[in-house]
Amino acid sequence: MPRKSTYSTPTDHSHQCLQYLRLCGGSARLCTLKFSLSVIQTLVNRKLVKINNTGAGFFVELEDTK
């Protein structure tokens, strides 16, 4: 019988994606992100980020929290 791990393994990398966007100044090109589309979709559903089409490409931007 396999042992259970005592260390928590994060299956959702949304926190790392948010940190990356903060380090990039709040926005990054969608094609340069190395996170899965499900992680980005989760952040969009939570209304933490938005996708913006600038005509030169799609950008993922942090939502303005007021």
C-alpha positions in Angstrom: 0.0 0.0 0.0 1.5 3.4 -1.0 2.2 5.9 1.7 0.4 9.2 1.7 2.6 12.3 1.5 2.8 14.6 4.5 3.6 17.5 2.2 0.8 19.4 0.5 1.2 19.6 -3.2 -0.6 22.5 -4.8 -2.5 21.4 -7.8 -3.7 24.9 -8.7 -0.9 27.2 -9.8 -3.1 30.3 -9.9 -1.1 31.9 -7.0 2.1 31.6 -8.9 0.5 33.1 -12.0 -0.7 36.1 -10.0 2.8 36.6 -8.5 4.3 36.4 -12.0 1.9 39.1 -13.3 2.7 41.3 -10.3 6.4 41.0 -11.1 5.7 41.8 -14.8 4.1 45.1 -13.9 0.5 43.8 -13.9 0.3 42.5 -17.5 1.9 40.0 -19.8 1.3 38.7 -23.2 -0.8 35.6 -23.2 1.5 33.7 -25.6 4.5 34.2 -23.2 2.8 32.7 -20.1 3.8 29.2 -19.2 0.7 28.5 -17.2 -2.0 26.3 -18.5 -5.2 27.7 -19.9 -7.2 26.2 -17.1 -5.2 28.2 -14.5 -5.8 31.4 -16.5 -9.5 30.6 -16.9 -9.8 30.1 -13.2 -8.3 33.5 -12.6 -10.7 35.0 -15.1 -13.7 33.3 -13.5 -12.6 34.6 -10.1 -12.4 38.1 -11.6 -8.7 38.5 -10.6 -7.4 39.0 -14.1 -8.9 40.1 -17.5 -7.9 39.4 -21.1 -7.4 42.4 -23.2 -7.0 42.4 -27.0 -4.8 45.3 -28.0 -4.7 44.5 -31.7 -1.1 43.5 -31.4 -1.9 40.5 -29.3 -3.8 39.3 -26.3 -2.6 40.5 -22.8 -3.5 39.1 -19.4 -3.9 42.0 -17.0 -4.6 42.2 -13.3 -8.0 43.5 -12.4 -8.1 46.9 -10.7 -9.3 46.3 -7.2 -10.9 49.3 -5.6 
